């Protein structure tokens, strides 16, 4: 009986050792300087209800797995910050980060940019989608057509619908450019924070605010319900600088060889009928192109202008 107990104890010890070694190997692999994943974890930031996004994004697992030859797991994060932390701790290999989120994550050593998404460009006047693909976009300021606001110079003392202070189009770019022109928006205007660029447009339409900072051309988001929106709410300013589109970012220690393979997999998938339909449904992406960190220098420049304004 004692002999049997010793044998069983030995088996348990061996199992614990095997599991511990396996976990250690996994941790070591993820933290190695030339990390090649044996399974890949991809995480999205919610653009719609998390459960809906995860359901839409799940088919990407099979598509990527077929291209890479390894298991792929697709998850949905609770926020930009949560995704950054997950990449920083090497729990997530690939993250779909917005431009401002990428800049912060890169500064923290959590992410390197791999690809930028492409979307259809906008043609003005009229704010209609074109068939030209672009990896950047502009922010715009809109006001009611019959108002006295005809240019950025008329915004002083007016109320403006904005997004959160981390929003590139809904805050950072318009604030920074107008500061360079001589208008300190936070000090000179009444700012009203709203959730969603569509709501910002409707605030102007309904007279809740005099103007709004939105992406070009956010009026399309409400066009179905408000067919006359293009003539009722009009752009009075477009940012000079263009904002980089969303990124596909990876943890910095991922091997260059695997990064190249991964980038090509995303590009190839986006060009298939099913793959294109998926990325369009998830994030309104039309395709992906290679990107470099310097593509985000304008984001850094404008964020610094805004930060300096807050500190003064």
C-alpha positions in Angstrom: 0.0 0.0 0.0 2.8 2.4 0.9 4.6 1.4 -2.3 1.4 2.3 -4.3 1.2 5.7 -2.6 4.8 6.4 -3.4 4.1 5.5 -7.1 1.0 7.7 -7.2 2.9 10.6 -5.6 5.6 10.2 -8.1 3.1 10.4 -11.0 1.5 13.6 -9.5 4.9 15.2 -9.1 5.8 14.4 -12.7 2.5 15.8 -14.0 3.0 19.0 -12.1 6.5 19.3 -13.5 5.3 18.8 -17.1 2.5 21.4 -16.7 4.9 23.9 -15.1 7.4 23.4 -17.8 4.8 23.8 -20.5 3.6 27.1 -19.0 7.2 28.2 -18.7 7.9 27.4 -22.3 4.9 29.3 -23.4 5.8 32.3 -21.4 9.4 32.2 -22.5 8.3 31.9 -26.2 6.0 34.9 -26.0 8.7 36.9 -24.3 11.6 35.8 -26.5 13.3 38.4 -28.7 12.4 36.6 -31.9 8.9 35.3 -31.1 7.2 33.0 -33.6 3.7 32.2 -32.3 2.6 28.6 -32.2 -1.0 29.9 -31.8 -2.2 33.4 -32.4 -4.4 35.6 -30.3 -6.1 38.5 -32.2 -8.1 41.1 -30.3 -10.5 43.8 -31.5 -11.7 47.0 -29.8 -15.5 47.2 -29.8 -16.9 49.6 -32.5 -20.4 48.2 -31.8 -21.8 46.0 -29.0 -19.1 43.6 -28.0 -21.2 40.4 -28.5 -22.2 41.4 -32.0 -18.6 42.3 -33.0 -17.2 39.0 -31.7 -19.9 37.1 -33.6 -19.0 39.0 -36.8 -15.2 38.6 -36.3 -15.1 34.9 -35.3 -14.9 33.6 -38.9 -11.5 35.4 -39.1 -10.1 32.6 -36.9 -10.5 29.9 -39.7 -9.4 32.3 -42.4 -6.2 33.3 -40.7 -5.5 29.8 -39.4 -5.7 28.4 -42.9 -3.2 31.0 -44.1 -0.8 30.7 -41.2 -1.0 27.0 -40.4 -1.5 27.6 -36.7 -4.6 27.9 -34.4 -6.0 31.4 -34.2 -8.2 32.9 -31.4 -10.2 36.1 -32.0 -11.4 38.0 -29.0 -13.0 41.4 -28.3 -11.5 43.7 -25.7 -13.4 46.0 -23.4 -11.5 49.1 -24.4 -8.3 50.5 -26.1 -6.6 50.5 -22.7 -7.5 46.9 -22.0 -6.1 45.8 -25.4 -2.9 47.8 -24.8 -2.4 46.1 -21.4 -3.1 42.7 -22.9 -0.4 43.3 -25.6 2.0 44.7 -23.1 1.7 41.5 -21.0 2.0 39.4 -24.2 -1.4 37.9 -23.7 -2.5 39.2 -27.1 -0.3 39.0 -30.2 -2.3 41.2 -32.6 -4.5 44.2 -31.9 -6.7 46.3 -34.0 -5.8 49.7 -32.6 -7.1 53.2 -33.6 -4.3 55.7 -34.4 -4.3 57.4 -31.0 -4.3 54.1 -29.3 -1.5 52.8 -31.4 0.7 55.9 -30.6 0.2 55.3 -26.8 0.8 51.6 -27.1 4.0 52.1 -29.1 5.3 54.6 -26.6 4.7 52.0 -23.9 6.6 49.3 -25.8 3.4 47.3 -26.3 2.9 47.5 -30.0 4.5 48.0 -33.4 2.3 48.9 -36.4 2.0 46.2 -39.1 -0.7 47.4 -41.4 -3.2 50.3 -41.9 -6.7 49.8 -43.0 -8.0 51.3 -46.2 -11.4 52.9 -46.6 -13.1 54.7 -49.5 -12.3 58.4 -49.8 -14.8 61.2 -49.6 -15.5 63.7 -52.4 -16.5 67.3 -51.6 -18.8 69.1 -51.9 -21.6 66.7 -51.1 -19.7 64.3 -48.9 -20.2 61.2 -51.1 -18.1 58.1 -51.0 -15.8 57.5 -54.0 -14.2 54.3 -55.2 -10.7 55.5 -54.4 -9.1 53.7 -51.5 -7.2 55.7 -48.9 -5.3 54.9 -45.7 -6.1 58.3 -44.1 -9.0 60.7 -43.6 -9.7 64.3 -42.6 -11.6 65.7 -39.6 -14.2 68.4 -40.3 -16.3 71.0 -38.5 -19.9 71.2 -39.3 -22.6 73.8 -38.6 -26.2 74.4 -39.6 -26.4 75.9 -43.1 -28.5 78.9 -42.1 -26.4 79.8 -39.1 -23.9 82.7 -38.8 -21.0 80.2 -38.6 -19.3 80.3 -42.0 -15.7 79.6 -41.0 -13.6 78.6 -38.0 -13.3 82.3 -37.1 -17.0 82.4 -36.2 -16.7 79.6 -33.6 -15.5 81.9 -30.7 -18.2 81.8 -28.0 -20.2 79.1 -29.7 -21.1 75.6 -28.4 -19.4 72.6 -30.1 -20.2 68.9 -29.9 -17.0 66.9 -29.4 -16.0 63.3 -28.7 -13.6 62.3 -25.9 -10.2 64.1 -25.6 -8.5 61.0 -27.1 -10.5 61.1 -30.3 -8.4 62.2 -33.3 -11.2 63.5 -35.5 -13.7 64.4 -32.8 -11.2 66.4 -30.7 -7.4 66.3 -31.2 -7.0 67.4 -34.8 -9.5 70.2 -34.9 -8.4 71.6 -31.5 -4.7 71.5 -32.5 -5.1 73.1 -35.9 -7.4 75.9 -34.7 -4.9 76.5 -31.9 -2.2 77.0 -34.5 -4.5 79.5 -36.3 -5.0 81.4 -33.1 -8.2 80.0 -31.6 -8.0 78.3 -28.2 -11.2 76.3 -28.5 -11.4 74.9 -24.9 -11.0 78.5 -23.5 -13.1 80.3 -26.1 -16.0 77.9 -26.8 -18.5 75.8 -24.8 -17.6 72.1 -25.4 -20.3 69.4 -25.1 -19.0 65.8 -25.1 -21.2 63.3 -26.9 -20.8 59.6 -27.7 -20.7 59.0 -31.5 -20.1 61.2 -34.5 -23.6 60.6 -35.6 -24.9 62.1 -32.4 -22.7 65.1 -32.9 -24.2 65.8 -36.3 -27.7 65.4 -34.9 -26.9 67.9 -32.1 -26.2 70.5 -34.8 -29.3 69.6 -36.8 -31.5 69.9 -33.7 -29.8 73.1 -32.5 -28.4 71.5 -29.3 -25.0 72.9 -30.3 -23.8 75.4 -32.8 -21.2 73.2 -34.4 -19.5 69.8 -34.1 -16.1 68.2 -34.6 -16.5 64.9 -36.6 -14.7 62.7 -39.2 -15.3 63.5 -42.9 -18.1 62.9 -43.7 -20.0 61.8 -40.6 -23.3 63.1 -42.1 -23.5 59.8 -44.0 -24.1 58.0 -40.8 -27.5 59.6 -40.4 -28.3 60.1 -44.1 -30.8 57.1 -44.2 -33.0 58.6 -41.4 -32.4 62.3 -42.4 -32.3 62.4 -46.2 -31.9 66.2 -46.3 -28.9 66.2 -43.8 -26.4 67.2 -46.5 -28.1 70.4 -47.2 -29.1 71.2 -43.6 -25.8 70.6 -41.9 -22.7 71.7 -43.8 -18.9 71.6 -43.4 -17.2 74.9 -42.5 -13.7 73.6 -42.0 -11.6 70.5 -43.0 -8.3 69.7 -41.2 -5.3 70.3 -43.3 -3.5 67.2 -42.0 -5.0 63.8 -42.6 -5.5 61.2 -39.9 -4.1 57.7 -40.3 -6.7 55.0 -40.5 -6.9 52.2 -37.9 -4.0 49.8 -37.5 -3.3 46.1 -37.3 -0.5 46.2 -34.7 1.6 43.4 -33.3 3.7 42.9 -30.1 7.2 44.2 -30.8 9.2 41.0 -30.2 7.3 39.1 -32.9 9.8 37.8 -35.5 10.1 39.8 -38.7 9.6 36.6 -40.7 6.3 35.9 -39.1 5.2 39.5 -39.3 5.7 39.4 -43.0 3.7 36.2 -43.3 0.9 37.6 -41.1 0.7 40.9 -43.0 0.4 39.0 -46.3 -2.3 36.8 -44.7 -4.4 39.8 -43.8 -3.9 41.4 -47.3 -4.8 38.1 -49.1 -7.9 37.6 -46.9 -9.1 41.1 -47.6 -9.0 40.5 -51.3 -11.3 37.4 -51.2 -15.0 37.7 -51.4 -15.7 36.3 -47.9 -12.8 38.0 -46.3 -13.6 41.4 -47.7 -17.2 41.1 -46.6 -16.0 40.2 -43.1 -13.6 43.1 -42.5 -16.2 45.5 -44.1 -18.8 44.2 -41.7 -16.6 44.4 -38.6 -14.8 47.7 -39.1 -15.9 49.1 -42.5 -12.4 48.3 -43.7 -11.9 47.7 -47.4 -8.4 46.4 -47.4 -5.0 46.6 -45.8 -1.6 48.2 -46.8 1.8 48.1 -45.1 2.4 50.9 -42.6 5.4 52.4 -40.7 5.6 54.2 -37.4 6.4 57.5 -39.0 2.9 57.5 -40.6 1.7 58.5 -37.1 4.0 61.5 -36.5 1.2 64.0 -37.1 -0.9 62.3 -34.4 2.1 62.7 -32.0 2.5 66.4 -33.0 -1.1 67.3 -32.6 -1.4 65.3 -29.3 1.5 67.4 -27.9 -0.2 70.6 -28.9 -3.4 69.6 -27.1 -1.4 68.4 -24.1 0.5 71.7 -23.9 -2.8 73.6 -24.0 -4.1 71.5 -21.1 -1.0 72.2 -19.1 -1.1 76.0 -19.6 
